């Protein structure tokens, strides 16, 4: 079983993109990232792009359908200056 898990892990790593690659390949889009590798402050460093699109709700619906174990949602668009962000 360990051999199979290692193969699956290596396949996931082969499909992983860095955050810079994601931002350049998917400008101004919402991105569903599977198995994200994060920094200590939980900033996404890399991961596998599972789905992407211009419509945030569409990407969220795809996340519900795919049900990835560990994932992150990213936006590669610019935030308008007059936008308030609530955490």
C-alpha positions as CSV (number, residue, x, y, z in Angstrom):
1,X,0.0,0.0,0.0
2,X,2.9,2.4,0.7
3,X,4.1,1.9,-2.9
4,X,0.7,2.9,-4.3
5,X,0.5,6.0,-2.0
6,X,4.0,7.0,-3.1
7,X,3.0,6.8,-6.8
8,X,-0.1,8.8,-6.2
9,X,1.9,11.4,-4.2
10,X,4.4,11.7,-7.1
11,X,1.7,12.1,-9.7
12,X,0.1,14.9,-7.6
13,X,3.5,16.6,-7.3
14,X,4.0,16.3,-11.1
15,X,0.8,18.3,-11.7
16,X,1.6,20.9,-9.1
17,X,2.3,24.5,-10.2
18,X,4.0,27.2,-8.2
19,X,1.9,30.3,-7.2
20,X,3.8,32.3,-9.8
21,X,2.9,29.7,-12.5
22,X,-0.8,29.7,-11.4
23,X,-0.9,33.5,-11.5
24,X,0.6,33.8,-15.0
25,X,-1.4,30.9,-16.5
26,X,-4.8,32.0,-15.0
27,X,-4.8,35.8,-14.9
28,X,-7.9,37.4,-13.4
29,X,-9.6,34.1,-12.5
30,X,-10.7,32.1,-9.5
31,X,-8.6,29.0,-8.9
32,X,-9.4,25.8,-7.0
33,X,-6.1,24.4,-5.8
34,X,-5.8,20.8,-4.6
35,X,-3.3,19.7,-2.0
36,X,-1.8,23.2,-1.6
37,X,1.7,23.6,-0.1
38,X,1.6,26.6,2.2
39,X,4.1,28.8,4.1
40,X,4.0,29.0,7.9
41,X,1.5,31.9,7.5
42,X,-0.7,29.7,5.3
43,X,0.1,31.5,2.0
44,X,-0.3,29.1,-0.9
45,X,3.1,28.3,-2.4
46,X,2.1,25.6,-4.9
47,X,-0.6,23.0,-5.7
48,X,-2.6,21.3,-8.4
49,X,-5.1,23.4,-10.2
50,X,-8.3,21.4,-10.0
51,X,-10.6,24.0,-11.6
52,X,-10.5,27.6,-12.7
53,X,-12.9,30.2,-14.1
54,X,-13.9,33.8,-14.1
55,X,-17.1,33.2,-12.0
56,X,-16.3,32.6,-8.3
57,X,-19.6,30.9,-7.7
58,X,-19.0,28.4,-10.5
59,X,-15.6,27.5,-9.0
60,X,-17.2,27.1,-5.6
61,X,-19.9,24.8,-7.1
62,X,-17.1,22.7,-8.7
63,X,-15.4,22.4,-5.3
64,X,-18.6,21.1,-3.8
65,X,-18.9,18.6,-6.7
66,X,-15.3,17.4,-6.6
67,X,-15.0,17.4,-2.8
68,X,-11.2,17.6,-2.7
69,X,-9.7,16.6,0.6
70,X,-7.4,19.6,1.1
71,X,-7.8,22.6,-1.0
72,X,-7.5,26.4,-1.3
73,X,-9.5,29.0,-3.3
74,X,-7.4,31.8,-4.9
75,X,-8.2,34.8,-7.0
76,X,-5.5,36.1,-9.4
77,X,-7.4,39.3,-10.1
78,X,-6.7,42.7,-8.7
79,X,-8.8,44.0,-5.9
80,X,-10.4,47.4,-6.7
81,X,-9.1,50.2,-4.5
82,X,-12.5,51.0,-3.1
83,X,-13.2,47.5,-1.9
84,X,-13.4,46.6,1.8
85,X,-12.2,43.2,2.9
86,X,-13.9,41.6,5.9
87,X,-12.1,38.6,7.5
